[in-house]
Amino acid sequence: MTESIWESVKRAQDLLDARGLDANTAELAMRAVTGKSRSDYLASLREELPHELRSQFSGYITELLTGKPIQYILGEESFYGYSFEVNEHVLIPRPETEELVYHALERANKLFGNRPIEMADIGTGSGAIAVAFKKERPSANVTATDFSEEALKVAARNAERNDAVITFLQGDMEEPLTPQKWDIILSNPPYIAEQEKKEMSATVYGFEPASALFAEEEGLYFYRRLAARLSPMLNKQAFIGFEIGYLQGEKVQQFLQEAFPQAKVEIVQDINKKDRMIFCEIT
């Protein structure tokens, strides 16, 4: 039996939709199988899908029906215009985190001009923040930490993949960074409270590493810890940037303002007008 590309995708979309899963991933799977850009894909919807590609597509859909994220199935995700390897050892980079990088780069330009700076990314995971920052500001010396040896392997491959020279250190959050002084410290730490799990998609909590998602103290543990410990590690002129849960702004702002009484602490909204980032600027 022959089947067009459109028919195959439509059948897959119906199956995904019936399971309450994202039907749009069927198109992404088909484009990966056929190697087509979106415009080429749309132009070829009526073409027959060759038997060997149909089998591969069917395999992807079988995995998608388990709830497995399309990024883990394909083994990659785009972030800040760069391609990143992703697997079950690291979080899938999100668009919200791209905004953290964008605002951090803007602040770096205003505060430091063109001079070389020391930047650290705490809890780097796939290396997305560290790599994107380094690519956009090549003169920066970038260091990234993670507790997970497997995550650091992925991050190192992503640095190589994107031709970015980054120092990777294994250890518990900020601890590997203590011997040095830093101009910028960025982090997208675990910030989801355990009780929020029931509101999350099973596609997220069933496949992405729990240690990179959940934190104690209603998701606030790492913000409180980092606010209390980062002061001795910063240069006289420096800033901290965190991604936050959209309801955590006031609490995290309080942690930082108490730790840095003279600093300017600012909550920044994302493109969807939700509190998503916080910056603490010391001058």
C-alpha positions as CSV (number, residue, x, y, z in Angstrom):
1,M,0.0,0.0,0.0
2,T,1.4,3.4,-1.0
3,E,0.9,6.5,1.2
4,S,1.8,10.1,0.6
5,I,3.9,12.1,3.0
6,W,0.8,14.1,4.0
7,E,-1.2,10.9,4.7
8,S,1.5,9.4,6.8
9,V,1.8,12.6,8.9
10,K,-1.9,13.0,9.2
11,R,-2.3,9.4,10.5
12,A,0.5,10.0,13.0
13,Q,-1.0,13.3,14.1
14,D,-4.3,11.6,14.8
15,L,-2.6,8.9,16.9
16,L,-0.6,11.5,18.9
17,D,-3.7,13.7,19.4
18,A,-5.7,10.7,20.7
19,R,-3.0,10.2,23.4
20,G,-3.0,13.9,24.4
21,L,0.4,14.4,22.9
22,D,1.8,17.2,20.7
23,A,0.6,16.4,17.2
24,N,3.0,18.9,15.7
25,T,5.9,16.5,16.4
26,A,4.8,14.3,13.6
27,E,5.8,16.9,11.1
28,L,9.2,17.3,12.8
29,A,9.7,13.6,12.7
30,M,8.9,13.5,9.0
31,R,11.2,16.4,8.2
32,A,14.0,14.6,10.0
33,V,13.3,11.3,8.1
34,T,13.2,13.0,4.7
35,G,15.9,15.6,5.4
36,K,13.6,18.4,4.1
37,S,13.4,22.0,5.2
38,R,9.9,23.2,6.1
39,S,9.4,24.8,2.7
40,D,10.5,21.7,0.9
41,Y,8.4,19.6,3.2
42,L,5.2,21.6,2.5
43,A,5.9,21.5,-1.3
44,S,6.2,17.7,-1.2
45,L,3.2,16.7,0.9
46,R,1.5,14.8,-2.0
47,E,4.7,12.8,-2.9
48,E,4.7,9.2,-2.1
49,L,6.8,8.3,1.0
50,P,9.3,5.6,0.1
51,H,9.0,2.3,1.9
52,E,12.3,2.5,3.8
53,L,11.5,6.0,5.0
54,R,8.0,4.9,6.0
55,S,9.6,2.3,8.3
56,Q,11.9,4.9,9.9
57,F,9.0,7.4,10.4
58,S,6.9,4.7,11.9
59,G,9.7,4.0,14.4
60,Y,9.9,7.6,15.4
61,I,6.1,7.8,15.9
62,T,6.2,4.6,18.1
63,E,8.7,6.4,20.3
64,L,6.7,9.6,20.3
65,L,3.6,7.7,21.4
66,T,5.4,6.7,24.6
67,G,5.7,10.4,25.5
68,K,9.4,10.6,24.7
69,P,10.3,14.1,23.5
70,I,11.1,14.5,19.8
71,Q,14.4,16.2,20.7
72,Y,15.6,13.0,22.5
73,I,14.5,10.9,19.6
74,L,16.3,13.0,17.0
75,G,19.2,13.6,19.4
76,E,19.4,17.3,18.9
77,E,17.8,20.7,19.5
78,S,18.5,24.2,18.3
79,F,19.4,27.0,20.8
80,Y,20.3,30.6,20.0
81,G,20.8,29.6,16.4
82,Y,23.3,26.8,17.2
83,S,22.8,23.0,17.1
84,F,23.1,21.0,20.3
85,E,23.2,17.3,21.0
86,V,20.7,16.3,23.7
87,N,20.0,13.0,25.5
88,E,18.4,11.8,28.7
89,H,21.3,13.1,30.8
90,V,20.5,16.8,30.0
91,L,17.5,19.1,29.9
92,I,16.2,20.1,26.5
93,P,17.2,23.8,26.0
94,R,14.1,26.1,26.0
95,P,13.4,29.4,24.3
96,E,13.0,31.1,27.6
97,T,16.7,30.3,28.3
98,E,17.6,32.0,25.0
99,E,16.2,35.1,26.5
100,L,18.5,34.8,29.6
101,V,21.5,34.6,27.2
102,Y,20.3,37.6,25.2
103,H,19.8,39.8,28.2
104,A,23.1,38.7,29.7
105,L,24.9,39.6,26.5
106,E,23.2,43.0,26.5
107,R,24.3,43.7,30.1
108,A,27.8,42.5,29.4
109,N,28.2,45.0,26.6
110,K,26.9,47.9,28.7
111,L,28.9,47.0,31.8
112,F,32.2,45.8,30.4
113,G,32.4,47.1,26.8
114,N,34.7,45.0,24.7
115,R,37.2,44.0,27.3
116,P,37.8,40.3,28.1
117,I,35.6,39.0,30.9
118,E,35.4,35.9,33.1
119,M,32.0,34.3,32.8
120,A,30.7,31.1,34.6
121,D,27.6,29.0,33.9
122,I,26.5,27.0,37.0
123,G,24.7,23.7,36.3
124,T,25.4,23.8,32.5
125,G,23.6,20.6,31.4
126,S,23.9,20.5,27.6
127,G,26.2,23.5,27.7
128,A,23.6,25.7,25.9
129,I,24.1,28.9,27.9
130,A,27.9,28.6,28.0
131,V,28.3,27.8,24.3
132,A,25.9,30.4,23.1
133,F,27.5,33.1,25.3
134,K,31.0,32.2,24.1
135,K,29.9,32.1,20.4
136,E,28.3,35.6,20.7
137,R,31.1,37.0,22.8
138,P,34.3,35.2,21.6
139,S,36.6,37.3,23.8
140,A,35.0,36.0,27.0
141,N,36.7,33.3,29.0
142,V,33.8,30.9,29.8
143,T,33.7,28.2,32.4
144,A,30.8,25.8,33.1
145,T,30.1,23.5,35.9
146,D,27.8,20.5,36.5
147,F,27.5,17.8,39.1
148,S,26.7,15.2,36.4
149,E,29.7,13.6,34.7
150,E,27.4,12.4,31.9
151,A,26.0,15.9,31.4
152,L,29.5,17.4,31.1
153,K,30.3,14.8,28.4
154,V,27.4,16.1,26.4
155,A,28.3,19.7,27.1
156,A,31.9,19.1,26.0
157,R,30.7,17.5,22.8
158,N,28.5,20.5,22.2
159,A,31.3,22.9,22.7
160,E,33.4,21.0,20.2
161,R,30.4,20.7,17.8
162,N,30.1,24.5,17.8
163,D,33.8,25.3,17.9
164,A,33.6,27.0,21.3
165,V,36.5,26.8,23.7
166,I,35.1,26.4,27.2
167,T,36.5,25.1,30.5
168,F,34.3,22.4,32.1
169,L,34.5,21.6,35.8
170,Q,32.7,18.8,37.6
171,G,31.3,19.6,41.0
172,D,28.3,20.7,43.1
173,M,26.9,24.0,41.6
174,E,29.2,26.9,42.5
175,E,31.8,24.9,44.4
176,P,34.3,24.3,41.6
177,L,34.4,28.1,40.9
178,T,35.4,29.3,44.3
179,P,39.2,29.7,43.7
180,Q,38.6,32.4,41.1
181,K,36.8,35.8,40.7
182,W,34.1,36.3,38.1
183,D,32.6,39.1,36.2
184,I,29.4,37.3,35.2
185,I,27.7,34.2,36.8
186,L,24.7,32.8,35.0
187,S,22.6,29.8,36.0
188,N,19.3,28.1,35.1
189,P,19.2,25.9,38.2
190,P,16.5,23.3,39.0
191,Y,13.5,25.4,40.2
192,I,10.3,23.3,40.1
193,A,8.7,22.3,43.4
194,E,8.0,18.6,43.8
195,Q,4.3,19.4,44.3
196,E,4.2,21.0,40.8
197,K,4.9,17.6,39.2
198,K,1.2,16.8,38.9
199,E,0.7,19.8,36.7
200,M,3.5,19.0,34.4
201,S,3.5,17.1,31.1
202,A,4.6,13.5,31.5
203,T,6.8,14.1,28.4
204,V,8.9,16.3,30.7
205,Y,9.1,14.6,34.0
206,G,9.0,11.1,32.6
207,F,12.1,11.6,30.4
208,E,14.1,14.7,31.4
209,P,16.5,14.3,34.3
210,A,14.7,15.0,37.6
211,S,17.9,16.4,39.2
212,A,17.8,19.2,36.6
213,L,14.1,19.9,37.2
214,F,13.2,19.8,40.8
215,A,14.5,21.6,43.9
216,E,13.6,21.6,47.6
217,E,12.1,24.5,49.5
218,E,9.3,24.9,47.0
219,G,11.8,25.1,44.2
220,L,13.8,27.9,45.8
221,Y,16.7,26.0,47.4
222,F,19.4,26.8,44.8
223,Y,18.5,30.5,44.5
224,R,18.9,30.9,48.3
225,R,22.1,28.9,48.3
226,L,23.7,30.8,45.4
227,A,22.7,34.2,46.7
228,A,24.3,33.4,50.0
229,R,27.5,32.0,48.5
230,L,28.4,34.0,45.4
231,S,29.5,37.3,47.0
232,P,33.2,36.3,47.6
233,M,33.4,35.0,44.1
234,L,32.6,38.2,42.3
235,N,34.7,41.0,41.1
236,K,33.9,44.6,42.3
237,Q,32.0,45.2,39.0
238,A,30.0,42.1,38.1
239,F,26.5,40.7,37.7
240,I,24.5,37.5,38.4
241,G,21.8,36.3,36.1
242,F,19.3,33.5,36.9
243,E,16.4,32.0,35.0
244,I,13.5,31.7,37.4
245,G,10.0,30.2,37.6
246,Y,7.4,32.8,36.7
247,L,6.1,33.0,40.3
248,Q,9.4,33.1,42.0
249,G,10.6,36.6,41.2
250,E,9.9,38.4,44.5
251,K,11.4,35.6,46.6
252,V,14.6,35.4,44.5
253,Q,14.8,39.1,44.4
254,Q,14.7,39.2,48.2
255,F,17.5,36.6,48.5
256,L,19.7,38.6,46.3
257,Q,18.9,42.0,47.8
258,E,19.7,40.7,51.3
259,A,23.0,39.2,50.1
260,F,23.9,42.2,48.0
261,P,22.3,45.3,49.7
262,Q,24.0,47.8,47.4
263,A,23.2,46.0,44.2
264,K,20.6,46.7,41.6
265,V,18.3,43.6,41.5
266,E,15.9,43.6,38.6
267,I,13.2,41.1,37.6
268,V,12.9,40.8,33.8
269,Q,9.9,39.4,31.9
270,D,10.1,37.0,29.0
271,I,8.4,37.5,25.6
272,N,5.2,36.2,27.1
273,K,5.2,38.9,29.8
274,K,6.0,36.4,32.6
275,D,8.7,37.0,35.2
276,R,11.4,34.7,33.9
277,M,14.9,36.2,34.7
278,I,16.5,38.1,37.5
279,F,19.7,40.1,37.3
280,C,21.8,41.3,40.2
281,E,24.2,44.0,39.1
282,I,27.1,45.0,41.4
283,T,29.0,48.2,40.5
